[in-house]
Amino acid sequence: MNEDLVRMSALVSYCYIQTHGMKFVKELSKTFSKVDLLEQCGDYFKFNVACENRTIGFLFGLIESKKQEMKIQEYGICQTSLE
């Protein structure tokens, strides 16, 4: 097999992940003024959002409401402490 070739399944998987990941970024951008993609490895995305006057509960609710539509299987949220 030629080393320069990409398996079709890997390409399809990559396109699927990128499409849904960027769809989620657009959704976050509708709500938050600043959305930074800090890290991505495969289907793992790590974002930083400027919550402004929104609570962590608001963010949980937002993600839960979009979970199926955005094809999110797992997520976690952390909030920076001021201490």
LINJOBEL-V760164 format. One record per residue. PHI is phi in whole degrees, -180 to 180 (* if undefined). OMEGA is omega as a letter, one per 40 degrees, with the letter a starting at -180 (999 if undefined). D_LAST is the distance of its C-alpha to the last C-alpha in Angstrom with 2 decimals. Layout:
BEGIN
phi = [PHI PHI]
omega = [OMEGA OMEGA]
d_last = [D_LAST D_LAST]
END
This chain:
BEGIN
phi = [* -73 -70 -85 -89 -113 -64 -59 -64 -69 -66 -63 -62 -60 -63 -61 -64 -64 -61 -73 -64 -72 -63 -69 -60 -61 -65 -63 -66 -70 -104 -115 -73 -136 -130 -113 -87 -86 -159 -146 -141 63 -97 -97 -121 -126 -116 -124 -122 -85 -73 53 -99 -98 -90 -65 -63 -60 -65 -58 -62 -61 -67 -59 -71 -107 -55 -69 -58 -91 61 -89 -91 -141 -156 -141 -132 -130 -119 -68 -82 -87 -78]
omega = [a a a a i i a a i i i i i a i a a a a i a i i i i i i a i a a a a i i i a a i i a a i i i a i i i a a a a a i i i a i i i a i a a a a a a i i i a i i a i a i i i a 999]
d_last = [55.63 54.60 51.18 50.61 50.75 47.88 48.43 48.80 46.48 43.67 44.25 44.33 41.12 39.38 40.67 39.65 36.05 35.77 37.44 35.17 32.01 32.95 34.01 30.51 29.07 31.56 30.56 26.84 27.98 29.82 26.66 23.94 24.55 22.95 23.45 23.07 24.69 22.64 24.89 28.11 30.16 33.08 31.98 28.25 26.31 22.64 21.59 18.80 19.35 18.19 17.81 18.28 18.90 19.33 17.56 17.02 20.10 22.07 21.49 22.62 25.62 26.49 26.59 28.49 31.00 31.63 31.48 35.27 36.16 33.79 34.82 31.30 31.71 28.17 24.71 21.08 18.10 14.42 11.69 8.86 5.43 3.81 0.00]
END
